[in-house]
Amino acid sequence: MADGYTVKITEQAMGQLREISHYVAYNLQASDTALRLLDTLEDAIASLSLMPARIALTDDEPWHSYGIHKMPVKNFLVYFWIDETARKVQVTAVIYGRRDQVQQLQHMDME
C-alpha cells in the first residue's frame, strides 16, 4: 500500500517483548496468556503502518519534544517515533504501564 508506513522494531523493544512473554509464560505460568498478549501487542504495533500519527505524543519531556508517541496496549505502553520523509515508524520501547515510565524511558535506545 503506497499510503502505508514501514514499521520497524528496535532490538531493545524486541528484547522487551521477549521479556514480557517469558515473564507471563514462566513466572506467572500462563503460556496461553503469554501467546495471546504477544499477539495483541504485535497486532497493535502492526496497526501503526496506517495513520501512526493518530496516536498522541507522550507528555513526558524530553521525549515529547523528540516526537515520541505513546500507545497504550493492555497493561503496556508502546513508544515510537515517526519518520514522515521515509514513511517509517520506529518502535523504541514496550514498557509495563505500572513501571516508572520516566526512569524506563531514560534507558530507551532511540535507534
The first five atom37 places (N, CA, C, CB, O) and aatype in JSON, in Angstrom:
{
  "aatype": [12, 0, 3, 7, 18, 16, 19, 11, 9, 16, 6, 5, 0, 12, 7, 5, 10, 1, 6, 9, 15, 8, 18, 19, 0, 18, 2, 10, 5, 0, 15, 3, 16, 0, 10, 1, 10, 10, 3, 16, 10, 6, 3, 0, 9, 0, 15, 10, 15, 10, 12, 14, 0, 1, 9, 0, 10, 16, 3, 3, 6, 14, 17, 8, 15, 18, 7, 9, 8, 11, 12, 14, 19, 11, 2, 13, 10, 19, 18, 13, 17, 9, 3, 6, 16, 0, 1, 11, 19, 5, 19, 16, 0, 19, 9, 18, 7, 1, 1, 3, 5, 19, 5, 5, 10, 5, 8, 12, 3, 12, 6],
  "atom_mask": [
    [1, 1, 1, 1, 1],
    [1, 1, 1, 1, 1],
    [1, 1, 1, 1, 1],
    [1, 1, 1, 0, 1],
    [1, 1, 1, 1, 1],
    [1, 1, 1, 1, 1],
    [1, 1, 1, 1, 1],
    [1, 1, 1, 1, 1],
    [1, 1, 1, 1, 1],
    [1, 1, 1, 1, 1],
    [1, 1, 1, 1, 1],
    [1, 1, 1, 1, 1],
    [1, 1, 1, 1, 1],
    [1, 1, 1, 1, 1],
    [1, 1, 1, 0, 1],
    [1, 1, 1, 1, 1],
    [1, 1, 1, 1, 1],
    [1, 1, 1, 1, 1],
    [1, 1, 1, 1, 1],
    [1, 1, 1, 1, 1],
    [1, 1, 1, 1, 1],
    [1, 1, 1, 1, 1],
    [1, 1, 1, 1, 1],
    [1, 1, 1, 1, 1],
    [1, 1, 1, 1, 1],
    [1, 1, 1, 1, 1],
    [1, 1, 1, 1, 1],
    [1, 1, 1, 1, 1],
    [1, 1, 1, 1, 1],
    [1, 1, 1, 1, 1],
    [1, 1, 1, 1, 1],
    [1, 1, 1, 1, 1],
    [1, 1, 1, 1, 1],
    [1, 1, 1, 1, 1],
    [1, 1, 1, 1, 1],
    [1, 1, 1, 1, 1],
    [1, 1, 1, 1, 1],
    [1, 1, 1, 1, 1],
    [1, 1, 1, 1, 1],
    [1, 1, 1, 1, 1],
    [1, 1, 1, 1, 1],
    [1, 1, 1, 1, 1],
    [1, 1, 1, 1, 1],
    [1, 1, 1, 1, 1],
    [1, 1, 1, 1, 1],
    [1, 1, 1, 1, 1],
    [1, 1, 1, 1, 1],
    [1, 1, 1, 1, 1],
    [1, 1, 1, 1, 1],
    [1, 1, 1, 1, 1],
    [1, 1, 1, 1, 1],
    [1, 1, 1, 1, 1],
    [1, 1, 1, 1, 1],
    [1, 1, 1, 1, 1],
    [1, 1, 1, 1, 1],
    [1, 1, 1, 1, 1],
    [1, 1, 1, 1, 1],
    [1, 1, 1, 1, 1],
    [1, 1, 1, 1, 1],
    [1, 1, 1, 1, 1],
    [1, 1, 1, 1, 1],
    [1, 1, 1, 1, 1],
    [1, 1, 1, 1, 1],
    [1, 1, 1, 1, 1],
    [1, 1, 1, 1, 1],
    [1, 1, 1, 1, 1],
    [1, 1, 1, 0, 1],
    [1, 1, 1, 1, 1],
    [1, 1, 1, 1, 1],
    [1, 1, 1, 1, 1],
    [1, 1, 1, 1, 1],
    [1, 1, 1, 1, 1],
    [1, 1, 1, 1, 1],
    [1, 1, 1, 1, 1],
    [1, 1, 1, 1, 1],
    [1, 1, 1, 1, 1],
    [1, 1, 1, 1, 1],
    [1, 1, 1, 1, 1],
    [1, 1, 1, 1, 1],
    [1, 1, 1, 1, 1],
    [1, 1, 1, 1, 1],
    [1, 1, 1, 1, 1],
    [1, 1, 1, 1, 1],
    [1, 1, 1, 1, 1],
    [1, 1, 1, 1, 1],
    [1, 1, 1, 1, 1],
    [1, 1, 1, 1, 1],
    [1, 1, 1, 1, 1],
    [1, 1, 1, 1, 1],
    [1, 1, 1, 1, 1],
    [1, 1, 1, 1, 1],
    [1, 1, 1, 1, 1],
    [1, 1, 1, 1, 1],
    [1, 1, 1, 1, 1],
    [1, 1, 1, 1, 1],
    [1, 1, 1, 1, 1],
    [1, 1, 1, 0, 1],
    [1, 1, 1, 1, 1],
    [1, 1, 1, 1, 1],
    [1, 1, 1, 1, 1],
    [1, 1, 1, 1, 1],
    [1, 1, 1, 1, 1],
    [1, 1, 1, 1, 1],
    [1, 1, 1, 1, 1],
    [1, 1, 1, 1, 1],
    [1, 1, 1, 1, 1],
    [1, 1, 1, 1, 1],
    [1, 1, 1, 1, 1],
    [1, 1, 1, 1, 1],
    [1, 1, 1, 1, 1],
    [1, 1, 1, 1, 1]
  ],
  "atom_positions": [
    [[0.85, -1.18, 0.0], [0.0, 0.0, 0.0], [0.89, 1.23, 0.0], [-0.96, 0.0, 1.22], [1.76, 1.37, 0.86]],
    [[0.68, 2.12, -0.94], [1.5, 3.31, -1.1], [1.35, 4.27, 0.08], [1.16, 4.01, -2.39], [2.28, 5.0, 0.39]],
    [[0.21, 4.28, 0.72], [-0.03, 5.21, 1.82], [0.46, 4.69, 3.16], [-1.49, 5.52, 1.91], [0.41, 5.41, 4.16]],
    [[0.92, 3.47, 3.21], [1.33, 2.86, 4.47], [2.72, 3.25, 4.9], [0.0, 0.0, 0.0], [3.51, 3.8, 4.12]],
    [[3.01, 2.96, 6.14], [4.33, 3.18, 6.72], [4.98, 1.83, 6.98], [4.23, 4.02, 8.04], [4.29, 0.84, 7.26]],
    [[6.29, 1.79, 6.9], [7.03, 0.61, 7.29], [7.22, 0.68, 8.8], [8.41, 0.51, 6.54], [7.63, 1.71, 9.33]],
    [[6.93, -0.41, 9.49], [7.08, -0.45, 10.94], [8.31, -1.27, 11.29], [5.81, -1.03, 11.63], [8.41, -2.44, 10.92]],
    [[9.24, -0.65, 11.99], [10.47, -1.31, 12.44], [10.46, -1.35, 13.97], [11.75, -0.57, 11.91], [9.97, -0.43, 14.61]],
    [[11.0, -2.41, 14.53], [11.09, -2.56, 15.98], [12.57, -2.66, 16.34], [10.3, -3.82, 16.48], [13.29, -3.5, 15.8]],
    [[13.02, -1.81, 17.25], [14.42, -1.84, 17.66], [14.73, -3.16, 18.38], [14.76, -0.63, 18.58], [13.82, -3.85, 18.85]],
    [[16.01, -3.49, 18.44], [16.43, -4.68, 19.18], [16.01, -4.58, 20.63], [17.96, -4.88, 19.07], [15.6, -5.57, 21.24]],
    [[16.11, -3.38, 21.19], [15.73, -3.17, 22.58], [14.24, -3.49, 22.78], [16.03, -1.73, 23.01], [13.88, -4.19, 23.73]],
    [[13.39, -2.99, 21.9], [11.95, -3.25, 22.01], [11.64, -4.73, 21.78], [11.17, -2.39, 21.0], [10.76, -5.29, 22.44]],
    [[12.36, -5.38, 20.86], [12.17, -6.82, 20.65], [12.54, -7.58, 21.91], [13.03, -7.31, 19.46], [11.84, -8.52, 22.29]],
    [[13.62, -7.18, 22.55], [14.03, -7.81, 23.8], [12.98, -7.62, 24.88], [0.0, 0.0, 0.0], [12.72, -8.53, 25.67]],
    [[12.37, -6.45, 24.92], [11.32, -6.2, 25.9], [10.11, -7.08, 25.64], [10.92, -4.71, 25.88], [9.5, -7.59, 26.58]],
    [[9.75, -7.26, 24.38], [8.64, -8.15, 24.04], [8.94, -9.58, 24.48], [8.35, -8.11, 22.52], [8.07, -10.28, 25.01]],
    [[10.18, -10.02, 24.26], [10.58, -11.37, 24.69], [10.51, -11.49, 26.21], [12.0, -11.7, 24.2], [10.02, -12.5, 26.73]],
    [[10.98, -10.47, 26.92], [10.94, -10.49, 28.39], [9.51, -10.55, 28.9], [11.65, -9.25, 28.95], [9.22, -11.29, 29.84]],
    [[8.62, -9.78, 28.3], [7.21, -9.78, 28.7], [6.62, -11.17, 28.52], [6.41, -8.73, 27.88], [5.99, -11.71, 29.42]],
    [[6.84, -11.74, 27.34], [6.31, -13.06, 27.04], [6.88, -14.11, 28.0], [6.63, -13.44, 25.59], [6.14, -14.95, 28.51]],
    [[8.17, -14.05, 28.23], [8.81, -15.0, 29.13], [8.26, -14.86, 30.55], [10.34, -14.8, 29.13], [7.97, -15.86, 31.21]],
    [[8.13, -13.64, 31.03], [7.63, -13.42, 32.39], [6.23, -14.0, 32.56], [7.62, -11.92, 32.71], [5.96, -14.7, 33.53]],
    [[5.35, -13.7, 31.62], [3.97, -14.2, 31.73], [3.94, -15.72, 31.61], [3.07, -13.56, 30.65], [3.23, -16.39, 32.36]],
    [[4.7, -16.26, 30.67], [4.68, -17.71, 30.45], [5.3, -18.49, 31.6], [5.41, -18.04, 29.17], [4.76, -19.52, 32.02]],
    [[6.43, -18.02, 32.12], [7.16, -18.81, 33.11], [6.94, -18.35, 34.55], [8.62, -18.76, 32.8], [6.69, -19.18, 35.43]],
    [[7.03, -17.06, 34.81], [6.84, -16.59, 36.18], [5.38, -16.7, 36.62], [7.32, -15.14, 36.31], [5.09, -17.1, 37.74]],
    [[4.48, -16.34, 35.71], [3.06, -16.43, 36.02], [2.47, -17.78, 35.61], [2.3, -15.29, 35.33], [1.31, -18.07, 35.91]],
    [[3.26, -18.58, 34.94], [2.85, -19.91, 34.46], [1.54, -19.86, 33.66], [2.7, -20.87, 35.64], [0.6, -20.62, 33.91]],
    [[1.52, -18.93, 32.71], [0.33, -18.75, 31.87], [0.77, -18.65, 30.42], [-0.48, -17.48, 32.3], [0.73, -17.57, 29.82]],
    [[1.2, -19.77, 29.85], [1.75, -19.74, 28.49], [0.72, -19.33, 27.45], [2.33, -21.09, 28.12], [1.06, -18.62, 26.5]],
    [[-0.55, -19.76, 27.59], [-1.57, -19.35, 26.63], [-1.81, -17.84, 26.7], [-2.89, -20.11, 26.9], [-1.99, -17.19, 25.67]],
    [[-1.82, -17.31, 27.91], [-1.99, -15.86, 28.09], [-0.82, -15.12, 27.48], [-2.14, -15.51, 29.58], [-1.0, -14.07, 26.87]],
    [[0.38, -15.64, 27.65], [1.58, -15.01, 27.09], [1.48, -14.94, 25.57], [2.85, -15.78, 27.49], [1.81, -13.91, 24.97]],
    [[1.02, -16.01, 24.94], [0.88, -16.02, 23.47], [-0.18, -15.02, 23.01], [0.51, -17.43, 22.99], [0.03, -14.3, 22.03]],
    [[-1.31, -14.97, 23.71], [-2.36, -14.01, 23.34], [-1.89, -12.58, 23.53], [-3.62, -14.26, 24.18], [-2.17, -11.72, 22.7]],
    [[-1.18, -12.31, 24.63], [-0.67, -10.97, 24.89], [0.33, -10.56, 23.82], [-0.01, -10.9, 26.27], [0.28, -9.44, 23.32]],
    [[1.23, -11.46, 23.46], [2.2, -11.17, 22.42], [1.5, -10.9, 21.09], [3.19, -12.33, 22.27], [1.88, -9.97, 20.37]],
    [[0.48, -11.69, 20.76], [-0.29, -11.45, 19.53], [-0.95, -10.07, 19.57], [-1.37, -12.55, 19.34], [-0.94, -9.35, 18.57]],
    [[-1.53, -9.72, 20.71], [-2.19, -8.42, 20.85], [-1.2, -7.28, 20.67], [-2.88, -8.31, 22.23], [-1.48, -6.32, 19.96]],
    [[-0.04, -7.39, 21.31], [0.99, -6.35, 21.17], [1.49, -6.25, 19.74], [2.17, -6.63, 22.12], [1.65, -5.15, 19.21]],
    [[1.73, -7.4, 19.1], [2.21, -7.41, 17.71], [1.17, -6.83, 16.77], [2.58, -8.83, 17.28], [1.52, -6.09, 15.84]],
    [[-0.11, -7.14, 16.98], [-1.17, -6.59, 16.15], [-1.26, -5.07, 16.3], [-2.52, -7.23, 16.5], [-1.42, -4.35, 15.32]],
    [[-1.15, -4.59, 17.53], [-1.2, -3.15, 17.78], [-0.02, -2.45, 17.12], [-1.21, -2.87, 19.3], [-0.18, -1.38, 16.52]],
    [[1.16, -3.05, 17.23], [2.35, -2.46, 16.6], [2.19, -2.46, 15.08], [3.62, -3.24, 17.01], [2.52, -1.47, 14.43]],
    [[1.7, -3.56, 14.53], [1.49, -3.62, 13.07], [0.48, -2.57, 12.6], [1.01, -5.02, 12.66], [0.58, -2.07, 11.48]],
    [[-0.49, -2.24, 13.46], [-1.51, -1.26, 13.08], [-0.92, 0.13, 12.87], [-2.6, -1.19, 14.14], [-1.56, 1.0, 12.28]],
    [[0.3, 0.34, 13.35], [0.95, 1.64, 13.16], [1.33, 1.9, 11.71], [2.19, 1.72, 14.03], [1.75, 3.0, 11.37]],
    [[1.19, 0.89, 10.86], [1.5, 1.09, 9.44], [0.48, 2.01, 8.77], [1.54, -0.26, 8.71], [0.74, 2.54, 7.69]],
    [[-0.65, 2.19, 9.4], [-1.69, 3.1, 8.88], [-1.96, 4.21, 9.88], [-3.0, 2.32, 8.56], [-2.34, 3.94, 11.03]],
    [[-1.78, 5.41, 9.47], [-2.05, 6.6, 10.27], [-1.43, 6.56, 11.67], [-3.54, 6.79, 10.39], [-2.15, 6.69, 12.66]],
    [[-0.12, 6.38, 11.77], [0.5, 6.31, 13.1], [0.37, 7.6, 13.9], [1.95, 5.97, 12.95], [0.42, 7.56, 15.13]],
    [[0.2, 8.72, 13.23], [0.08, 10.0, 13.93], [-1.24, 10.12, 14.71], [0.19, 11.15, 12.94], [-1.45, 11.09, 15.43]],
    [[-2.13, 9.13, 14.56], [-3.38, 9.14, 15.32], [-3.12, 8.93, 16.81], [-4.33, 8.05, 14.8], [-3.96, 9.26, 17.65]],
    [[-1.95, 8.39, 17.11], [-1.55, 8.15, 18.5], [-0.86, 9.41, 19.03], [-0.6, 6.9, 18.61], [0.02, 9.97, 18.37]],
    [[-1.27, 9.84, 20.2], [-0.75, 11.08, 20.79], [0.72, 10.95, 21.19], [-1.58, 11.47, 22.01], [1.23, 9.87, 21.46]],
    [[1.38, 12.11, 21.21], [2.74, 12.16, 21.73], [2.7, 11.92, 23.24], [3.42, 13.53, 21.4], [1.71, 12.22, 23.89]],
    [[3.79, 11.39, 23.77], [3.89, 11.25, 25.22], [3.94, 12.64, 25.84], [5.13, 10.41, 25.62], [4.43, 13.58, 25.22]],
    [[3.45, 12.77, 27.06], [3.51, 14.05, 27.77], [4.88, 14.28, 28.4], [2.43, 14.1, 28.84], [5.25, 15.42, 28.7]],
    [[5.63, 13.21, 28.62], [6.9, 13.29, 29.32], [7.97, 13.96, 28.47], [7.37, 11.91, 29.74], [8.14, 13.63, 27.29]],
    [[8.68, 14.89, 29.08], [9.81, 15.55, 28.42], [11.1, 14.86, 28.84], [9.86, 17.06, 28.75], [11.18, 14.36, 29.96]],
    [[12.1, 14.83, 27.99], [12.21, 15.5, 26.7], [11.65, 14.7, 25.53], [13.63, 15.8, 26.44], [11.75, 15.14, 24.39]],
    [[11.05, 13.54, 25.81], [10.59, 12.66, 24.74], [9.47, 13.27, 23.91], [10.12, 11.35, 25.32], [9.37, 13.01, 22.72]],
    [[8.64, 14.09, 24.54], [7.59, 14.79, 23.8], [8.23, 15.66, 22.71], [6.71, 15.65, 24.75], [7.79, 15.67, 21.56]],
    [[9.26, 16.4, 23.1], [9.95, 17.28, 22.14], [10.67, 16.5, 21.05], [10.95, 18.16, 22.87], [10.89, 17.03, 19.96]],
    [[11.04, 15.25, 21.33], [11.69, 14.39, 20.33], [10.67, 13.76, 19.38], [12.5, 13.31, 21.01], [11.06, 13.1, 18.42]],
    [[9.38, 13.94, 19.64], [8.35, 13.37, 18.77], [8.02, 11.92, 19.09], [0.0, 0.0, 0.0], [7.59, 11.18, 18.21]],
    [[8.21, 11.51, 20.35], [7.92, 10.13, 20.75], [6.43, 10.0, 21.08], [8.79, 9.7, 21.96], [5.89, 10.74, 21.9]],
    [[5.79, 9.05, 20.43], [4.37, 8.76, 20.66], [4.24, 7.64, 21.68], [3.66, 8.38, 19.33], [5.15, 6.83, 21.84]],
    [[3.1, 7.6, 22.38], [2.86, 6.58, 23.41], [1.5, 5.95, 23.15], [2.92, 7.2, 24.85], [0.46, 6.61, 23.22]],
    [[1.51, 4.64, 22.86], [0.28, 3.9, 22.57], [0.02, 2.88, 23.67], [0.38, 3.2, 21.18], [0.82, 1.96, 23.87]],
    [[-1.11, 3.02, 24.39], [-1.45, 2.01, 25.39], [-1.99, 0.75, 24.72], [-2.48, 2.56, 26.38], [-2.82, 0.81, 23.81]],
    [[-1.49, -0.41, 25.18], [-1.95, -1.71, 24.7], [-2.04, -2.62, 25.93], [-0.98, -2.31, 23.6], [-1.03, -3.01, 26.51]],
    [[-3.27, -2.94, 26.32], [-3.49, -3.71, 27.56], [-2.81, -2.97, 28.71], [-2.95, -5.18, 27.43], [-3.07, -1.78, 28.92]],
    [[-1.94, -3.65, 29.45], [-1.25, -3.03, 30.58], [0.13, -2.5, 30.2], [-1.11, -4.03, 31.72], [0.98, -2.28, 31.07]],
    [[0.37, -2.29, 28.92], [1.68, -1.89, 28.44], [1.58, -0.59, 27.64], [2.3, -3.0, 27.58], [0.52, -0.21, 27.16]],
    [[2.72, 0.06, 27.51], [2.82, 1.27, 26.7], [3.88, 1.03, 25.63], [3.18, 2.53, 27.57], [5.0, 0.62, 25.92]],
    [[3.49, 1.29, 24.39], [4.4, 1.13, 23.25], [4.84, 2.53, 22.83], [3.7, 0.36, 22.05], [4.01, 3.39, 22.54]],
    [[6.14, 2.75, 22.81], [6.7, 4.06, 22.44], [7.31, 3.96, 21.04], [7.77, 4.53, 23.48], [7.95, 2.97, 20.7]],
    [[7.08, 5.02, 20.25], [7.59, 5.01, 18.88], [7.72, 6.43, 18.35], [6.67, 4.19, 17.96], [7.13, 7.37, 18.9]],
    [[8.49, 6.59, 17.28], [8.58, 7.86, 16.58], [8.3, 7.62, 15.1], [9.96, 8.52, 16.79], [8.42, 6.5, 14.6]],
    [[7.94, 8.68, 14.42], [7.54, 8.6, 13.02], [8.53, 9.41, 12.18], [6.08, 9.12, 12.81], [8.82, 10.57, 12.49]],
    [[9.04, 8.8, 11.12], [9.86, 9.5, 10.13], [8.97, 9.68, 8.9], [11.19, 8.69, 9.78], [8.8, 8.77, 8.09]],
    [[8.4, 10.87, 8.78], [7.46, 11.14, 7.68], [8.14, 11.08, 6.32], [6.82, 12.51, 7.87], [7.54, 10.63, 5.35]],
    [[9.38, 11.54, 6.24], [10.1, 11.54, 4.97], [10.29, 10.13, 4.43], [11.46, 12.22, 5.13], [10.06, 9.86, 3.25]],
    [[10.72, 9.21, 5.31], [10.97, 7.82, 4.92], [9.71, 6.95, 5.05], [12.09, 7.23, 5.76], [9.73, 5.78, 4.69]],
    [[8.61, 7.54, 5.56], [7.36, 6.79, 5.79], [7.65, 5.55, 6.65], [6.71, 6.36, 4.43], [7.3, 4.42, 6.3]],
    [[8.31, 5.82, 7.8], [8.74, 4.73, 8.67], [8.31, 5.04, 10.1], [10.26, 4.53, 8.58], [8.37, 6.18, 10.56]],
    [[7.89, 4.0, 10.8], [7.6, 4.07, 12.23], [8.65, 3.22, 12.93], [6.14, 3.58, 12.57], [8.88, 2.07, 12.55]],
    [[9.3, 3.78, 13.94], [10.34, 3.08, 14.7], [9.83, 2.86, 16.12], [11.69, 3.88, 14.7], [9.71, 3.81, 16.89]],
    [[9.54, 1.61, 16.47], [9.11, 1.26, 17.82], [10.37, 1.14, 18.67], [8.26, -0.07, 17.85], [11.25, 0.33, 18.38]],
    [[10.43, 1.95, 19.73], [11.66, 2.03, 20.53], [11.55, 1.38, 21.9], [12.04, 3.45, 20.7], [12.57, 1.06, 22.5]],
    [[10.33, 1.17, 22.4], [10.19, 0.56, 23.74], [8.79, 0.02, 23.93], [10.52, 1.59, 24.85], [7.81, 0.54, 23.39]],
    [[8.7, -1.05, 24.73], [7.43, -1.63, 25.18], [7.59, -1.82, 26.68], [7.07, -3.01, 24.42], [8.37, -2.66, 27.13]],
    [[6.86, -1.03, 27.47], [7.08, -0.97, 28.92], [5.78, -1.25, 29.66], [7.65, 0.41, 29.33], [4.71, -0.75, 29.28]],
    [[5.88, -2.04, 30.71], [4.72, -2.31, 31.58], [4.23, -1.0, 32.15], [5.09, -3.32, 32.71], [5.02, -0.19, 32.65]],
    [[2.93, -0.78, 32.09], [2.33, 0.51, 32.44], [2.52, 0.95, 33.88], [0.0, 0.0, 0.0], [2.46, 2.14, 34.15]],
    [[2.73, 0.02, 34.81], [2.89, 0.4, 36.21], [4.33, 0.69, 36.6], [2.34, -0.68, 37.09], [4.61, 1.04, 37.75]],
    [[5.22, 0.54, 35.66], [6.62, 0.9, 35.93], [6.76, 2.41, 35.87], [7.58, 0.21, 34.9], [5.92, 3.11, 35.29]],
    [[7.82, 2.91, 36.46], [8.15, 4.34, 36.4], [8.56, 4.63, 34.95], [9.29, 4.73, 37.43], [9.67, 4.3, 34.53]],
    [[7.66, 5.26, 34.2], [7.89, 5.46, 32.77], [9.11, 6.34, 32.49], [6.67, 6.07, 32.12], [9.89, 6.05, 31.59]],
    [[9.27, 7.42, 33.26], [10.4, 8.31, 33.03], [11.72, 7.58, 33.24], [10.33, 9.54, 33.96], [12.65, 7.72, 32.45]],
    [[11.79, 6.78, 34.3], [13.02, 6.02, 34.55], [13.28, 5.04, 33.41], [12.93, 5.25, 35.89], [14.42, 4.91, 32.96]],
    [[12.24, 4.37, 32.94], [12.4, 3.41, 31.83], [12.79, 4.12, 30.54], [11.11, 2.63, 31.63], [13.62, 3.61, 29.78]],
    [[12.19, 5.27, 30.27], [12.47, 5.99, 29.04], [13.9, 6.53, 29.01], [11.48, 7.13, 28.88], [14.48, 6.7, 27.93]],
    [[14.48, 6.79, 30.17], [15.86, 7.25, 30.21], [16.83, 6.22, 29.64], [16.26, 7.59, 31.63], [17.94, 6.56, 29.23]],
    [[16.41, 4.97, 29.61], [17.25, 3.88, 29.07], [16.84, 3.48, 27.66], [17.18, 2.67, 29.98], [17.37, 2.51, 27.11]],
    [[15.9, 4.21, 27.08], [15.39, 3.85, 25.76], [16.41, 4.2, 24.68], [14.05, 4.57, 25.49], [16.93, 5.31, 24.62]],
    [[16.67, 3.23, 23.83], [17.55, 3.43, 22.68], [16.72, 4.04, 21.56], [18.21, 2.08, 22.22], [15.72, 3.46, 21.14]],
    [[17.12, 5.19, 21.08], [16.36, 5.9, 20.04], [16.61, 5.36, 18.64], [16.7, 7.36, 20.08], [15.9, 5.77, 17.71]],
    [[17.54, 4.5, 18.46], [17.82, 3.95, 17.12], [17.25, 2.59, 17.06], [19.33, 3.92, 16.79], [17.35, 1.92, 16.03]]
  ]
}
